[in-house]
Amino acid sequence: MMESSLNFRTHLHNGDPLTGKTLRVPAGRPLRGSPPFDWIDSARDALDRLGLFGESDWSLPRALYRLEQYNGFGYRKFGVASPYLWSFSTIYSKGKFVADGVFSGDAVSKQCGAATVLKFLHQKGEIDLNLDYVGEDEAANTAAFKSDTEAAVTNGSMVVNAVMPVDPGFDAFLRQEVPNLRHFQPSDFLTKGGANAKNGLNERPPRALWPNVVKLVEVLDELRERLGHPIVLNSVYRGEAYNRSVGGASGSQHKKFCAGDFRVLGFGRPADWASALRKMRAEKFFQGGIGVYETFVHVDTRGWPANW
């Protein structure tokens, strides 16, 4: 929309026609191939040029930075919020490059900025701009364990949350779906989170969401196998009221029952645990989000990679 007015017969780089290489900045693109160009091939070249093709982190701050990078940071030296992002919003009023390298302080962009479009799509419910960056107060959850040593099963293969009662239906479901489960009990994935001990707002995941947790269980079970140390789950499912109470994102993957916050006993730091998960993701074991916090790591199986 910003570069070529939604015209798929033009280059994503700058809107020049696909019948030839680009003429305006950046000129002479794509570097490979001969005209007429396919839109997808040209678009990939446009993203490759700035090192954006294949990037996995498209959280909102990173996406806005890259959108501005795509158009250029020239507005910053004039103290103008880039209209490429903010036009049609209260953040931008005037100031525009009317030609390559030519800035006018009085010109006003007639295009809706990319950030404004993202906000509109978010309001319409088409996209979720929030990743799950929220960390709960895990003090109560930690207190549920007499000690890390006592909480570990004697063979050291798993850690069981002693205060989580068994749900026979969920237990049977998960054992059927993951018959080779090695290091967890199904009830481990019903932990209600540390803050629930204080506010009592969380609930058990509805049966309709149970299939969503299967891949998460497989991921964490494999991670436990690779690390060789027990894993404690701090938070898995969050109901709507509970998610709001802990400041969770409106589109939290915890609400979908496909996310877990965890810590590893006796091995490394959160950065080390996340590194092992990234290796698994690179191996295509799963696709999802990995978030690193001071004392724990978040992992989810949303279906596409995200990092924070």
Contacts in CASP RR format, 6 or more apart in sequence:
PFRMAT RR
TARGET T0000
AUTHOR 0000-0000-0000
METHOD contacts of the structure
MODEL  1
MMESSLNFRTHLHNGDPLTGKTLRVPAGRPLRGSPPFDWIDSARDALDRL
GLFGESDWSLPRALYRLEQYNGFGYRKFGVASPYLWSFSTIYSKGKFVAD
GVFSGDAVSKQCGAATVLKFLHQKGEIDLNLDYVGEDEAANTAAFKSDTE
AAVTNGSMVVNAVMPVDPGFDAFLRQEVPNLRHFQPSDFLTKGGANAKNG
LNERPPRALWPNVVKLVEVLDELRERLGHPIVLNSVYRGEAYNRSVGGAS
GSQHKKFCAGDFRVLGFGRPADWASALRKMRAEKFFQGGIGVYETFVHVD
TRGWPANW
1 111 0 8 1.000
1 112 0 8 1.000
1 114 0 8 1.000
1 117 0 8 1.000
2 71 0 8 1.000
2 84 0 8 1.000
2 111 0 8 1.000
2 113 0 8 1.000
2 114 0 8 1.000
3 10 0 8 1.000
3 11 0 8 1.000
3 12 0 8 1.000
3 13 0 8 1.000
3 14 0 8 1.000
3 15 0 8 1.000
4 10 0 8 1.000
4 11 0 8 1.000
4 12 0 8 1.000
4 14 0 8 1.000
4 15 0 8 1.000
5 15 0 8 1.000
7 15 0 8 1.000
8 39 0 8 1.000
9 17 0 8 1.000
9 18 0 8 1.000
9 39 0 8 1.000
10 16 0 8 1.000
10 17 0 8 1.000
10 18 0 8 1.000
11 17 0 8 1.000
11 18 0 8 1.000
11 22 0 8 1.000
11 29 0 8 1.000
11 37 0 8 1.000
11 42 0 8 1.000
11 46 0 8 1.000
12 39 0 8 1.000
12 42 0 8 1.000
12 43 0 8 1.000
12 46 0 8 1.000
12 47 0 8 1.000
13 22 0 8 1.000
13 26 0 8 1.000
13 29 0 8 1.000
13 42 0 8 1.000
13 45 0 8 1.000
13 46 0 8 1.000
13 49 0 8 1.000
14 22 0 8 1.000
14 24 0 8 1.000
14 25 0 8 1.000
14 26 0 8 1.000
15 22 0 8 1.000
15 24 0 8 1.000
16 22 0 8 1.000
16 23 0 8 1.000
16 24 0 8 1.000
18 35 0 8 1.000
18 36 0 8 1.000
18 37 0 8 1.000
18 38 0 8 1.000
18 39 0 8 1.000
18 42 0 8 1.000
19 35 0 8 1.000
19 36 0 8 1.000
20 35 0 8 1.000
20 36 0 8 1.000
20 37 0 8 1.000
21 27 0 8 1.000
21 28 0 8 1.000
21 29 0 8 1.000
21 30 0 8 1.000
21 35 0 8 1.000
22 28 0 8 1.000
22 29 0 8 1.000
24 100 0 8 1.000
25 100 0 8 1.000
26 49 0 8 1.000
29 42 0 8 1.000
29 45 0 8 1.000
29 46 0 8 1.000
29 49 0 8 1.000
30 37 0 8 1.000
30 41 0 8 1.000
30 42 0 8 1.000
30 45 0 8 1.000
31 45 0 8 1.000
32 45 0 8 1.000
33 41 0 8 1.000
44 53 0 8 1.000
47 53 0 8 1.000
47 54 0 8 1.000
50 66 0 8 1.000
50 69 0 8 1.000
50 70 0 8 1.000
52 66 0 8 1.000
52 70 0 8 1.000
55 66 0 8 1.000
56 304 0 8 1.000
56 305 0 8 1.000
56 306 0 8 1.000
56 307 0 8 1.000
57 305 0 8 1.000
57 306 0 8 1.000
57 307 0 8 1.000
57 308 0 8 1.000
58 306 0 8 1.000
59 131 0 8 1.000
59 306 0 8 1.000
59 307 0 8 1.000
59 308 0 8 1.000
60 118 0 8 1.000
60 129 0 8 1.000
60 130 0 8 1.000
60 131 0 8 1.000
63 118 0 8 1.000
64 85 0 8 1.000
64 114 0 8 1.000
64 115 0 8 1.000
67 84 0 8 1.000
67 85 0 8 1.000
67 114 0 8 1.000
67 115 0 8 1.000
68 82 0 8 1.000
68 84 0 8 1.000
68 85 0 8 1.000
70 84 0 8 1.000
71 82 0 8 1.000
71 84 0 8 1.000
72 82 0 8 1.000
72 84 0 8 1.000
73 82 0 8 1.000
74 82 0 8 1.000
74 97 0 8 1.000
74 103 0 8 1.000
75 81 0 8 1.000
75 82 0 8 1.000
75 83 0 8 1.000
75 84 0 8 1.000
75 95 0 8 1.000
75 97 0 8 1.000
76 82 0 8 1.000
78 95 0 8 1.000
78 103 0 8 1.000
78 105 0 8 1.000
80 92 0 8 1.000
80 94 0 8 1.000
80 95 0 8 1.000
80 105 0 8 1.000
81 91 0 8 1.000
81 92 0 8 1.000
82 92 0 8 1.000
83 92 0 8 1.000
83 95 0 8 1.000
83 96 0 8 1.000
83 109 0 8 1.000
83 111 0 8 1.000
83 113 0 8 1.000
84 109 0 8 1.000
84 113 0 8 1.000
84 114 0 8 1.000
85 92 0 8 1.000
85 113 0 8 1.000
85 114 0 8 1.000
85 115 0 8 1.000
85 116 0 8 1.000
86 92 0 8 1.000
86 113 0 8 1.000
86 115 0 8 1.000
86 116 0 8 1.000
87 109 0 8 1.000
87 111 0 8 1.000
87 112 0 8 1.000
87 113 0 8 1.000
87 116 0 8 1.000
88 112 0 8 1.000
88 113 0 8 1.000
88 116 0 8 1.000
89 113 0 8 1.000
89 115 0 8 1.000
89 116 0 8 1.000
89 119 0 8 1.000
91 115 0 8 1.000
92 109 0 8 1.000
92 113 0 8 1.000
93 108 0 8 1.000
94 105 0 8 1.000
94 106 0 8 1.000
94 107 0 8 1.000
94 108 0 8 1.000
95 103 0 8 1.000
95 104 0 8 1.000
95 105 0 8 1.000
95 106 0 8 1.000
95 107 0 8 1.000
95 108 0 8 1.000
95 109 0 8 1.000
96 103 0 8 1.000
96 104 0 8 1.000
96 105 0 8 1.000
96 107 0 8 1.000
96 108 0 8 1.000
96 109 0 8 1.000
97 103 0 8 1.000
97 104 0 8 1.000
98 104 0 8 1.000
98 107 0 8 1.000
118 127 0 8 1.000
118 129 0 8 1.000
119 129 0 8 1.000
121 127 0 8 1.000
122 128 0 8 1.000
122 129 0 8 1.000
128 249 0 8 1.000
128 250 0 8 1.000
128 251 0 8 1.000
130 249 0 8 1.000
130 250 0 8 1.000
130 251 0 8 1.000
130 252 0 8 1.000
131 249 0 8 1.000
131 289 0 8 1.000
131 306 0 8 1.000
131 308 0 8 1.000
132 248 0 8 1.000
132 249 0 8 1.000
132 251 0 8 1.000
132 252 0 8 1.000
132 253 0 8 1.000
132 254 0 8 1.000
132 259 0 8 1.000
132 298 0 8 1.000
132 300 0 8 1.000
133 249 0 8 1.000
133 291 0 8 1.000
133 308 0 8 1.000
134 246 0 8 1.000
134 247 0 8 1.000
134 248 0 8 1.000
134 249 0 8 1.000
134 252 0 8 1.000
135 235 0 8 1.000
135 246 0 8 1.000
135 261 0 8 1.000
135 293 0 8 1.000
135 296 0 8 1.000
135 298 0 8 1.000
136 193 0 8 1.000
136 194 0 8 1.000
136 195 0 8 1.000
136 234 0 8 1.000
136 235 0 8 1.000
136 246 0 8 1.000
136 261 0 8 1.000
137 194 0 8 1.000
137 195 0 8 1.000
137 198 0 8 1.000
137 246 0 8 1.000
138 193 0 8 1.000
138 194 0 8 1.000
138 234 0 8 1.000
138 235 0 8 1.000
138 261 0 8 1.000
138 295 0 8 1.000
138 296 0 8 1.000
139 194 0 8 1.000
140 193 0 8 1.000
140 194 0 8 1.000
140 195 0 8 1.000
140 196 0 8 1.000
140 197 0 8 1.000
140 198 0 8 1.000
141 191 0 8 1.000
141 193 0 8 1.000
141 194 0 8 1.000
141 197 0 8 1.000
141 234 0 8 1.000
141 235 0 8 1.000
142 194 0 8 1.000
143 197 0 8 1.000
144 161 0 8 1.000
144 162 0 8 1.000
144 163 0 8 1.000
144 197 0 8 1.000
145 151 0 8 1.000
145 159 0 8 1.000
145 161 0 8 1.000
145 162 0 8 1.000
145 232 0 8 1.000
146 162 0 8 1.000
148 159 0 8 1.000
148 230 0 8 1.000
148 232 0 8 1.000
148 265 0 8 1.000
148 266 0 8 1.000
151 159 0 8 1.000
151 160 0 8 1.000
151 161 0 8 1.000
151 162 0 8 1.000
151 230 0 8 1.000
151 232 0 8 1.000
152 158 0 8 1.000
152 159 0 8 1.000
152 230 0 8 1.000
152 265 0 8 1.000
153 159 0 8 1.000
153 160 0 8 1.000
156 230 0 8 1.000
157 182 0 8 1.000
157 183 0 8 1.000
157 230 0 8 1.000
158 183 0 8 1.000
158 184 0 8 1.000
158 185 0 8 1.000
158 188 0 8 1.000
158 224 0 8 1.000
158 230 0 8 1.000
158 231 0 8 1.000
159 188 0 8 1.000
159 230 0 8 1.000
159 231 0 8 1.000
159 232 0 8 1.000
159 265 0 8 1.000
160 185 0 8 1.000
160 187 0 8 1.000
160 188 0 8 1.000
161 187 0 8 1.000
161 188 0 8 1.000
161 191 0 8 1.000
161 232 0 8 1.000
161 233 0 8 1.000
164 187 0 8 1.000
164 188 0 8 1.000
164 190 0 8 1.000
164 191 0 8 1.000
164 192 0 8 1.000
165 187 0 8 1.000
166 185 0 8 1.000
166 186 0 8 1.000
166 187 0 8 1.000
167 186 0 8 1.000
167 187 0 8 1.000
167 190 0 8 1.000
167 204 0 8 1.000
170 186 0 8 1.000
170 187 0 8 1.000
170 190 0 8 1.000
170 204 0 8 1.000
170 210 0 8 1.000
171 185 0 8 1.000
171 186 0 8 1.000
171 187 0 8 1.000
173 186 0 8 1.000
173 210 0 8 1.000
174 181 0 8 1.000
174 186 0 8 1.000
174 189 0 8 1.000
174 210 0 8 1.000
174 213 0 8 1.000
174 214 0 8 1.000
174 217 0 8 1.000
175 181 0 8 1.000
175 186 0 8 1.000
177 211 0 8 1.000
177 214 0 8 1.000
177 217 0 8 1.000
178 214 0 8 1.000
178 217 0 8 1.000
178 218 0 8 1.000
178 221 0 8 1.000
181 217 0 8 1.000
181 221 0 8 1.000
182 221 0 8 1.000
182 224 0 8 1.000
182 225 0 8 1.000
183 221 0 8 1.000
183 224 0 8 1.000
183 225 0 8 1.000
183 230 0 8 1.000
183 231 0 8 1.000
184 217 0 8 1.000
184 220 0 8 1.000
184 221 0 8 1.000
184 224 0 8 1.000
184 231 0 8 1.000
188 233 0 8 1.000
189 213 0 8 1.000
189 216 0 8 1.000
189 217 0 8 1.000
189 233 0 8 1.000
189 236 0 8 1.000
189 237 0 8 1.000
190 204 0 8 1.000
190 205 0 8 1.000
190 236 0 8 1.000
190 237 0 8 1.000
191 233 0 8 1.000
191 234 0 8 1.000
191 235 0 8 1.000
191 236 0 8 1.000
192 200 0 8 1.000
192 202 0 8 1.000
192 203 0 8 1.000
192 204 0 8 1.000
192 237 0 8 1.000
192 242 0 8 1.000
193 202 0 8 1.000
193 234 0 8 1.000
193 235 0 8 1.000
193 236 0 8 1.000
193 238 0 8 1.000
194 234 0 8 1.000
194 235 0 8 1.000
195 201 0 8 1.000
195 202 0 8 1.000
195 242 0 8 1.000
195 245 0 8 1.000
195 246 0 8 1.000
196 202 0 8 1.000
196 242 0 8 1.000
199 242 0 8 1.000
199 245 0 8 1.000
200 242 0 8 1.000
201 239 0 8 1.000
201 241 0 8 1.000
201 242 0 8 1.000
201 245 0 8 1.000
202 237 0 8 1.000
202 238 0 8 1.000
202 239 0 8 1.000
202 242 0 8 1.000
203 239 0 8 1.000
203 242 0 8 1.000
204 237 0 8 1.000
205 213 0 8 1.000
205 236 0 8 1.000
205 237 0 8 1.000
205 239 0 8 1.000
205 257 0 8 1.000
209 237 0 8 1.000
209 256 0 8 1.000
209 257 0 8 1.000
210 257 0 8 1.000
212 256 0 8 1.000
212 257 0 8 1.000
212 258 0 8 1.000
212 301 0 8 1.000
213 236 0 8 1.000
213 237 0 8 1.000
213 257 0 8 1.000
213 258 0 8 1.000
215 258 0 8 1.000
215 286 0 8 1.000
215 301 0 8 1.000
216 236 0 8 1.000
216 258 0 8 1.000
216 259 0 8 1.000
216 260 0 8 1.000
216 299 0 8 1.000
216 300 0 8 1.000
216 301 0 8 1.000
218 286 0 8 1.000
219 277 0 8 1.000
219 280 0 8 1.000
219 285 0 8 1.000
219 286 0 8 1.000
219 299 0 8 1.000
219 301 0 8 1.000
220 231 0 8 1.000
220 233 0 8 1.000
220 260 0 8 1.000
220 262 0 8 1.000
220 299 0 8 1.000
222 280 0 8 1.000
222 285 0 8 1.000
223 231 0 8 1.000
223 273 0 8 1.000
223 276 0 8 1.000
223 277 0 8 1.000
223 280 0 8 1.000
223 299 0 8 1.000
224 230 0 8 1.000
224 231 0 8 1.000
226 276 0 8 1.000
226 280 0 8 1.000
227 264 0 8 1.000
227 267 0 8 1.000
227 273 0 8 1.000
227 276 0 8 1.000
228 267 0 8 1.000
229 264 0 8 1.000
229 265 0 8 1.000
229 266 0 8 1.000
229 267 0 8 1.000
230 264 0 8 1.000
230 265 0 8 1.000
230 266 0 8 1.000
231 262 0 8 1.000
231 263 0 8 1.000
231 264 0 8 1.000
231 265 0 8 1.000
232 262 0 8 1.000
232 263 0 8 1.000
232 264 0 8 1.000
232 265 0 8 1.000
233 260 0 8 1.000
233 261 0 8 1.000
233 262 0 8 1.000
234 260 0 8 1.000
234 261 0 8 1.000
234 262 0 8 1.000
234 263 0 8 1.000
234 296 0 8 1.000
235 254 0 8 1.000
235 260 0 8 1.000
235 261 0 8 1.000
236 254 0 8 1.000
236 257 0 8 1.000
236 259 0 8 1.000
236 260 0 8 1.000
236 261 0 8 1.000
237 254 0 8 1.000
237 255 0 8 1.000
237 257 0 8 1.000
238 246 0 8 1.000
238 248 0 8 1.000
238 252 0 8 1.000
238 254 0 8 1.000
238 255 0 8 1.000
239 254 0 8 1.000
239 255 0 8 1.000
240 255 0 8 1.000
243 252 0 8 1.000
243 254 0 8 1.000
243 255 0 8 1.000
248 254 0 8 1.000
252 259 0 8 1.000
253 259 0 8 1.000
253 289 0 8 1.000
253 300 0 8 1.000
253 301 0 8 1.000
253 302 0 8 1.000
254 260 0 8 1.000
254 300 0 8 1.000
256 302 0 8 1.000
258 300 0 8 1.000
258 301 0 8 1.000
258 302 0 8 1.000
259 298 0 8 1.000
259 299 0 8 1.000
259 300 0 8 1.000
259 301 0 8 1.000
259 302 0 8 1.000
260 298 0 8 1.000
260 299 0 8 1.000
260 300 0 8 1.000
261 293 0 8 1.000
261 296 0 8 1.000
261 297 0 8 1.000
261 298 0 8 1.000
262 273 0 8 1.000
262 296 0 8 1.000
262 297 0 8 1.000
262 299 0 8 1.000
263 270 0 8 1.000
263 273 0 8 1.000
263 295 0 8 1.000
263 296 0 8 1.000
263 297 0 8 1.000
264 273 0 8 1.000
267 273 0 8 1.000
270 292 0 8 1.000
270 293 0 8 1.000
270 294 0 8 1.000
270 295 0 8 1.000
270 296 0 8 1.000
270 297 0 8 1.000
271 292 0 8 1.000
273 297 0 8 1.000
274 290 0 8 1.000
274 291 0 8 1.000
274 292 0 8 1.000
274 297 0 8 1.000
277 290 0 8 1.000
277 297 0 8 1.000
277 299 0 8 1.000
278 290 0 8 1.000
278 307 0 8 1.000
280 286 0 8 1.000
281 287 0 8 1.000
281 288 0 8 1.000
281 290 0 8 1.000
281 305 0 8 1.000
286 301 0 8 1.000
286 303 0 8 1.000
287 301 0 8 1.000
287 302 0 8 1.000
287 303 0 8 1.000
287 304 0 8 1.000
287 305 0 8 1.000
288 299 0 8 1.000
288 300 0 8 1.000
288 301 0 8 1.000
288 302 0 8 1.000
288 303 0 8 1.000
288 304 0 8 1.000
288 305 0 8 1.000
288 306 0 8 1.000
289 298 0 8 1.000
289 299 0 8 1.000
289 300 0 8 1.000
289 302 0 8 1.000
289 305 0 8 1.000
289 306 0 8 1.000
289 307 0 8 1.000
290 297 0 8 1.000
290 298 0 8 1.000
290 299 0 8 1.000
290 306 0 8 1.000
290 307 0 8 1.000
290 308 0 8 1.000
291 297 0 8 1.000
291 298 0 8 1.000
291 299 0 8 1.000
291 307 0 8 1.000
291 308 0 8 1.000
292 298 0 8 1.000
292 308 0 8 1.000
END
